[in-house]
């Protein structure tokens, strides 16, 4: 059976999702939505960076794409600075009877305990009204924070704590809005960006902690956040921007799940704009990695290195997109409603070995 798919946005993640959809023999790309007039009318192959045309052209006409009644929308539009608008978009898709896999808003990967019930209920109602399913992966890529730690936990005799880390050099990450506006790189250390405003870290990544807690039957007392920022010791060049000496150039944040007064679950990001910064902070395996530590009996430490044409940052984007696309058949076949990673069966790179 082939599933008819619409790709929604063609930014960093969307461009790679397009490539992944086109590569999958069980998927049929029928439409592409773009936010930019400059991209309208372009072939999906060009937008995906391929050397051939696919025969599907991009459009800004959202209603025309919904009228196609695809089996699934791959939603990768950025939502960090338009959370409520993104939620409304997802509800529109669901009411139209269209299943959705999405990279954002990240708190929807497991909103229970993070969002109030009155914020979750309208999404579930929209899904049930349309008889469709929604699954949000997050963007870490999400599987580094759910299936990987849970897989390791199955080989434990005793678990004292689990730490999931992203340790990356972001100097090659091609997303100025995220780097400078949301994460605050290049800004004064006492000027807090959106990401570091009170409660934002626990909103965005508290869902990771609560999903792990639910899967491991841990009763949490609270979810807390902590961060550190360090300045650039001299000017740094990132893309077309210069990071001035003394402005933010390294960020370490942690979101902790507290149970019985202990930090039992931790989500940590260690982000540098140059590998020599913050030498005392955790160091990556290779140029960048996702790290899972299960402390107990036995202790496990898993370092996952990733590269795409030698670039670890791009590889993270590819992994985020590909996991969404891999899940399409499972999400289409699932019960209507809001799904979490624990609702999905094992999804694989089926059909990709040539």
TIVEXBA-782726 format. One record per residue (C-alpha): residue in three letters; x, y, z. Coordinates in nm, 4 decimals. Layout:
# residues N
R  resn         u         v         w
R   Ala         X         Y         Z
...
This chain:
# residues 354
R  resn         u         v         w
R   Unk    0.0000    0.0000    0.0000
R   Unk    0.1190    0.3510   -0.0836
R   Unk    0.0551    0.6445    0.1473
R   Unk   -0.0150    0.9865   -0.0048
R   Unk    0.1926    1.2514    0.1727
R   Unk    0.2135    1.6316    0.1815
R   Unk    0.5322    1.7994    0.3044
R   Unk    0.4568    2.1134    0.5089
R   Unk    0.7516    2.3590    0.4889
R   Unk    1.0938    2.3246    0.3299
R   Unk    1.3367    2.4736    0.5818
R   Unk    1.6299    2.2834    0.7307
R   Unk    1.4228    1.9868    0.8509
R   Unk    1.1612    2.0088    0.5757
R   Unk    1.4192    1.9930    0.2974
R   Unk    1.5565    1.6691    0.4407
R   Unk    1.2057    1.5328    0.5038
R   Unk    1.1314    1.5876    0.1351
R   Unk    1.4363    1.3806    0.0400
R   Unk    1.3294    1.1077    0.2810
R   Unk    0.9730    1.0968    0.1467
R   Unk    1.0979    1.0741   -0.2105
R   Unk    1.3331    0.7882   -0.1139
R   Unk    1.0607    0.5777    0.0469
R   Unk    0.8973    0.3255   -0.1882
R   Unk    0.5788    0.3112    0.0231
R   Unk    0.5220    0.6896    0.0092
R   Unk    0.3791    0.9048   -0.2675
R   Unk    0.4536    1.2780   -0.2454
R   Unk    0.1418    1.4638   -0.3643
R   Unk    0.2001    1.8181   -0.2404
R   Unk    0.4416    2.0654   -0.0820
R   Unk    0.3506    2.3756    0.1200
R   Unk    0.5971    2.6645    0.1398
R   Unk    0.5832    2.9880    0.3376
R   Unk    0.7943    3.1852    0.0895
R   Unk    0.6626    3.3294   -0.2355
R   Unk    1.0125    3.2775   -0.3776
R   Unk    0.9675    2.8999   -0.3469
R   Unk    0.6151    2.8810   -0.4882
R   Unk    0.6006    2.6916   -0.8166
R   Unk    0.9387    2.5244   -0.7676
R   Unk    0.9673    2.1513   -0.8129
R   Unk    1.0026    1.9372   -0.5006
R   Unk    1.3246    1.7899   -0.6368
R   Unk    1.4850    2.1331   -0.6540
R   Unk    1.3652    2.2237   -0.3033
R   Unk    1.5051    1.8949   -0.1736
R   Unk    1.8442    1.9658   -0.3310
R   Unk    1.8170    1.6755   -0.5738
R   Unk    1.9471    1.6748   -0.9321
R   Unk    1.6147    1.5749   -1.0828
R   Unk    1.2560    1.6927   -1.0943
R   Unk    0.9845    1.5019   -0.9090
R   Unk    0.6809    1.6506   -1.0859
R   Unk    0.5278    1.8032   -0.7708
R   Unk    0.5399    2.1814   -0.7402
R   Unk    0.5291    2.3823   -0.4197
R   Unk    0.2388    2.6080   -0.3300
R   Unk    0.1312    2.8558   -0.0639
R   Unk   -0.2318    2.7500   -0.1067
R   Unk   -0.2949    2.5562    0.2151
R   Unk   -0.6590    2.4839    0.1344
R   Unk   -0.5698    2.3281   -0.2004
R   Unk   -0.3340    2.0892   -0.0247
R   Unk   -0.5928    1.9957    0.2397
R   Unk   -0.8393    1.9304   -0.0424
R   Unk   -0.6045    1.6604   -0.1730
R   Unk   -0.7008    1.4535    0.1352
R   Unk   -0.3522    1.3081    0.1843
R   Unk   -0.3018    1.0211    0.4264
R   Unk   -0.0436    1.2221    0.6184
R   Unk    0.1153    1.5651    0.6480
R   Unk    0.4818    1.5868    0.7472
R   Unk    0.4760    1.9130    0.9427
R   Unk    0.8217    2.0652    0.9938
R   Unk    0.7354    2.4350    1.0060
R   Unk    0.9264    2.6195    1.2760
R   Unk    0.7097    2.6807    1.5803
R   Unk    0.9491    2.8171    1.8433
R   Unk    0.8270    3.1735    1.7945
R   Unk    0.4640    3.0891    1.7002
R   Unk    0.3593    2.8094    1.9328
R   Unk   -0.0138    2.8751    1.9471
R   Unk   -0.0399    2.9343    1.5723
R   Unk    0.1364    2.6036    1.5098
R   Unk   -0.1040    2.4214    1.7423
R   Unk   -0.3964    2.5716    1.5491
R   Unk   -0.2424    2.4503    1.2222
R   Unk   -0.2159    2.0969    1.3609
R   Unk   -0.5776    2.1051    1.4791
R   Unk   -0.6868    2.2179    1.1310
R   Unk   -0.5103    1.9223    0.9703
R   Unk   -0.6620    1.6773    1.2190
R   Unk   -1.0173    1.8089    1.1785
R   Unk   -0.9752    1.7621    0.8042
R   Unk   -0.9137    1.3927    0.8700
R   Unk   -0.5414    1.4081    0.7899
R   Unk   -0.2845    1.2273    1.0030
R   Unk    0.0199    1.4318    1.1041
R   Unk    0.3807    1.3639    1.1991
R   Unk    0.5465    1.6802    1.3238
R   Unk    0.8757    1.8129    1.4567
R   Unk    0.7069    2.0799    1.6695
R   Unk    0.5789    2.2181    1.9023
R   Unk    0.8142    1.9961    2.0989
R   Unk    0.6037    1.9937    2.4172
R   Unk    0.3430    1.7850    2.2328
R   Unk    0.5711    1.4804    2.2206
R   Unk    0.4398    1.4069    2.5735
R   Unk    0.2335    1.7011    2.7040
R   Unk    0.0825    1.5242    3.0045
R   Unk    0.1957    1.6943    3.3232
R   Unk    0.3594    1.9733    3.1234
R   Unk    0.0481    2.1342    2.9734
R   Unk   -0.2821    2.1799    3.1570
R   Unk   -0.5587    1.9400    3.0576
R   Unk   -0.7579    2.2236    2.9032
R   Unk   -0.4736    2.2861    2.6564
R   Unk   -0.4442    1.9194    2.5565
R   Unk   -0.8180    1.8428    2.5249
R   Unk   -0.8850    2.0576    2.2112
R   Unk   -0.6059    1.8793    2.0234
R   Unk   -0.7410    1.5375    2.1160
R   Unk   -1.0938    1.6505    2.0270
R   Unk   -0.9768    1.7721    1.6840
R   Unk   -0.8107    1.4358    1.6219
R   Unk   -1.1155    1.2393    1.7269
R   Unk   -1.3437    1.4647    1.5219
R   Unk   -1.1394    1.3987    1.2086
R   Unk   -1.0553    1.0381    1.2931
R   Unk   -0.6855    1.1192    1.2573
R   Unk   -0.3648    1.0834    1.4598
R   Unk   -0.0902    1.3283    1.5571
R   Unk    0.2615    1.2321    1.6612
R   Unk    0.5250    1.4926    1.7469
R   Unk    0.8867    1.3786    1.7441
R   Unk    1.0672    1.6829    1.8796
R   Unk    1.3972    1.7963    1.7340
R   Unk    1.6992    1.6514    1.9110
R   Unk    1.6434    1.4154    1.7172
R   Unk    1.3668    1.2899    1.9403
R   Unk    1.4652    0.9220    1.9397
R   Unk    1.7896    1.0091    2.1202
R   Unk    1.5759    1.0998    2.4213
R   Unk    1.3105    0.8281    2.4218
R   Unk    1.3824    0.4946    2.2509
R   Unk    1.7594    0.4981    2.3120
R   Unk    1.7433    0.5439    2.6924
R   Unk    1.4451    0.3107    2.7197
R   Unk    1.6267    0.0419    2.5209
R   Unk    1.9274    0.0644    2.7537
R   Unk    1.7015    0.0604    3.0593
R   Unk    1.5709   -0.2821    2.9587
R   Unk    1.9152   -0.4265    3.0303
R   Unk    1.9297   -0.2896    3.3840
R   Unk    1.9116   -0.4696    3.7133
R   Unk    1.8827   -0.1385    3.9001
R   Unk    1.8491    0.2216    3.7766
R   Unk    1.9702    0.5129    3.9877
R   Unk    1.9572    0.7860    3.7238
R   Unk    1.9384    0.8447    3.3486
R   Unk    2.1032    1.1366    3.1680
R   Unk    2.0338    1.2148    2.8000
R   Unk    2.2711    1.4709    2.6490
R   Unk    2.3210    1.6551    2.3241
R   Unk    2.6831    1.7739    2.3054
R   Unk    2.7367    1.9751    1.9890
R   Unk    2.9370    2.2448    1.8170
R   Unk    2.6639    2.4595    1.6579
R   Unk    2.8962    2.6772    1.4510
R   Unk    2.7839    2.4964    1.1333
R   Unk    2.4130    2.4888    1.2228
R   Unk    2.2411    2.6892    0.9496
R   Unk    1.9560    2.8498    1.1408
R   Unk    2.0327    3.2092    1.2443
R   Unk    1.6904    3.2616    1.4018
R   Unk    1.7415    2.9696    1.6415
R   Unk    2.1057    3.0498    1.7137
R   Unk    2.0788    3.4217    1.7696
R   Unk    1.7167    3.5067    1.8470
R   Unk    1.5998    3.2001    2.0390
R   Unk    1.9221    3.0663    2.1937
R   Unk    2.0759    3.4110    2.2364
R   Unk    2.4250    3.3506    2.1007
R   Unk    2.6047    3.6776    2.0376
R   Unk    2.3970    3.8629    2.2971
R   Unk    2.5022    4.0082    2.6319
R   Unk    2.5173    3.7465    2.9076
R   Unk    2.2604    3.9338    3.1185
R   Unk    2.0197    3.9610    2.8239
R   Unk    1.8104    3.6431    2.8464
R   Unk    1.6814    3.5116    2.5119
R   Unk    1.3475    3.3362    2.4594
R   Unk    1.4871    2.9914    2.5382
R   Unk    1.6121    3.0961    2.8814
R   Unk    1.3078    3.2867    3.0005
R   Unk    1.1602    3.1391    3.3210
R   Unk    0.9751    2.8147    3.2540
R   Unk    1.0604    2.7819    2.8833
R   Unk    1.3124    2.4993    2.9223
R   Unk    1.0758    2.2971    3.1395
R   Unk    0.7951    2.3623    2.8908
R   Unk    0.9980    2.2554    2.5880
R   Unk    1.1944    1.9643    2.7351
R   Unk    0.9821    1.8774    3.0360
R   Unk    0.7907    1.6555    2.7952
R   Unk    1.1068    1.4458    2.7447
R   Unk    1.1455    1.3998    3.1202
R   Unk    0.7799    1.3166    3.1779
R   Unk    0.7685    1.0666    2.8915
R   Unk    1.0669    0.8786    3.0354
R   Unk    0.9109    0.8910    3.3816
R   Unk    0.5847    0.7460    3.2495
R   Unk    0.7654    0.4676    3.0628
R   Unk    0.9737    0.3780    3.3697
R   Unk    0.6913    0.4165    3.6236
R   Unk    0.8650    0.6985    3.8120
R   Unk    0.6556    0.9371    4.0191
R   Unk    0.8039    1.2847    3.9838
R   Unk    0.7911    1.5507    4.2522
R   Unk    0.8871    1.8278    4.0100
R   Unk    1.0700    1.9191    3.6913
R   Unk    1.3369    2.1878    3.7269
R   Unk    1.5730    2.3771    3.4977
R   Unk    1.9259    2.5143    3.5211
R   Unk    2.1555    2.6878    3.2725
R   Unk    2.5011    2.8410    3.2351
R   Unk    2.6350    3.0716    2.9641
R   Unk    2.9951    3.1569    2.8831
R   Unk    3.1334    3.4457    2.6777
R   Unk    3.3481    3.4401    2.3660
R   Unk    3.7130    3.5064    2.4631
R   Unk    3.7568    3.6851    2.1305
R   Unk    3.5594    3.7464    1.8088
R   Unk    3.4126    3.4332    1.6488
R   Unk    3.2720    3.3976    1.2974
R   Unk    2.9558    3.1889    1.2633
R   Unk    2.8157    3.1872    0.9123
R   Unk    2.7880    3.5507    0.8099
R   Unk    2.7737    3.6733    1.1709
R   Unk    3.0516    3.7841    1.4038
R   Unk    3.0153    3.6900    1.7691
R   Unk    3.1744    3.9752    1.9607
R   Unk    3.4166    3.9165    2.2445
R   Unk    3.2328    3.8950    2.5764
R   Unk    2.8976    3.7932    2.4294
R   Unk    2.7319    3.4515    2.4713
R   Unk    2.9178    3.1772    2.2838
R   Unk    2.8529    2.8624    2.4891
R   Unk    2.5359    2.7373    2.6577
R   Unk    2.4768    2.4460    2.8913
R   Unk    2.1279    2.3748    3.0191
R   Unk    1.9713    2.0921    3.2139
R   Unk    1.6125    1.9904    3.2786
R   Unk    1.5830    1.7568    3.5781
R   Unk    1.3102    1.5189    3.6847
R   Unk    1.3097    1.5112    4.0659
R   Unk    1.1818    1.2060    4.2525
R   Unk    1.2130    1.1583    4.6304
R   Unk    1.4400    1.4624    4.6377
R   Unk    1.6861    1.3214    4.3790
R   Unk    1.7641    1.4095    4.0188
R   Unk    1.6683    1.0780    3.8600
R   Unk    1.6132    1.1932    3.5004
R   Unk    1.8116    1.4645    3.3226
R   Unk    1.7968    1.6160    2.9753
R   Unk    2.1124    1.8153    2.9036
R   Unk    2.2306    2.0254    2.6117
R   Unk    2.5917    2.1393    2.5858
R   Unk    2.6210    2.3795    2.2927
R   Unk    2.9377    2.5567    2.1814
R   Unk    3.0180    2.7857    1.8909
R   Unk    3.3806    2.6699    1.8985
R   Unk    3.5215    2.3382    2.0261
R   Unk    3.7761    2.5124    2.2533
R   Unk    3.5071    2.6866    2.4582
R   Unk    3.4067    2.5615    2.8049
R   Unk    3.6757    2.2899    2.8316
R   Unk    3.5424    2.1802    3.1728
R   Unk    3.1958    2.1020    3.0354
R   Unk    3.1175    1.7566    2.8937
R   Unk    3.3063    1.6921    2.5714
R   Unk    3.1544    1.5161    2.2689
R   Unk    3.2647    1.1933    2.1119
R   Unk    3.3857    1.3137    1.7740
R   Unk    3.2658    1.6591    1.6731
R   Unk    2.9180    1.6107    1.8153
R   Unk    2.7177    1.3355    1.9758
R   Unk    2.4062    1.2272    2.1574
R   Unk    2.4972    1.0607    2.4867
R   Unk    2.2845    0.8363    2.7053
R   Unk    2.4030    0.7412    3.0532
R   Unk    2.2164    0.4893    3.2651
R   Unk    2.3616    0.4880    3.6142
R   Unk    2.2882    0.1808    3.8233
R   Unk    2.3674   -0.1863    3.7843
R   Unk    2.5265   -0.2047    3.5431
R   Unk    2.6327    0.1450    3.4345
R   Unk    2.5770    0.2115    3.0648
R   Unk    2.7260    0.4918    2.8558
R   Unk    2.6288    0.5179    2.4892
R   Unk    2.7828    0.7832    2.2623
R   Unk    2.6118    0.8179    1.9269
R   Unk    2.8263    1.0048    1.6742
R   Unk    2.6625    1.1349    1.3593
R   Unk    2.7854    1.2848    1.0343
R   Unk    2.6323    1.3936    0.7058
R   Unk    2.9038    1.4783    0.4529
R   Unk    3.1286    1.5316    0.7531
R   Unk    2.8895    1.7708    0.9293
R   Unk    2.7396    1.6553    1.2597
R   Unk    2.4875    1.9419    1.2779
R   Unk    2.3373    1.8543    0.9401
R   Unk    2.3268    1.4888    1.0414
R   Unk    2.1074    1.5787    1.3384
R   Unk    1.8668    1.7513    1.1004
R   Unk    1.8621    1.4467    0.8712
R   Unk    1.7880    1.2166    1.1657
R   Unk    1.5041    1.4348    1.2876
R   Unk    1.3398    1.4393    0.9441
R   Unk    1.3934    1.0725    0.8672
R   Unk    1.2416    0.9536    1.1934
R   Unk    0.9243    1.1488    1.1175
R   Unk    0.8988    0.9990    0.7711
R   Unk    0.9749    0.6473    0.8967
R   Unk    0.6791    0.6700    1.1347
R   Unk    0.4179    0.7622    0.8723
R   Unk    0.2728    0.4102    0.8163
R   Unk    0.2511    0.3429    1.1905
R   Unk    0.0832    0.6779    1.2621
R   Unk   -0.1670    0.6359    0.9772
R   Unk   -0.2609    0.2930    1.1097
R   Unk   -0.2869    0.4055    1.4747
R   Unk   -0.5961    0.4954    1.6719
R   Unk   -0.7180    0.8544    1.6323
R   Unk   -0.5739    1.0921    1.8902
R   Unk   -0.2499    1.2343    2.0246
R   Unk    0.0252    0.9723    2.0133
R   Unk    0.3559    0.9471    2.1994
R   Unk    0.6701    0.7463    2.1220
R   Unk    0.5402    0.4760    2.3557
R   Unk    0.2353    0.4281    2.1314
R   Unk    0.4410    0.3487    1.8227
R   Unk    0.5796    0.0108    1.7187
R   Unk    0.9398   -0.0216    1.6078
R   Unk    0.9793    0.1880    1.2922
R   Unk    1.2697    0.1077    1.0634
R   Unk    1.4410    0.2269    0.7473
R   Unk    1.2355   -0.0223    0.5501
R   Unk    1.3015   -0.0137    0.1775
R   Unk    1.6078    0.2105    0.2012
R   Unk    1.8780   -0.0517    0.1455
R   Unk    1.9678   -0.0533   -0.2236
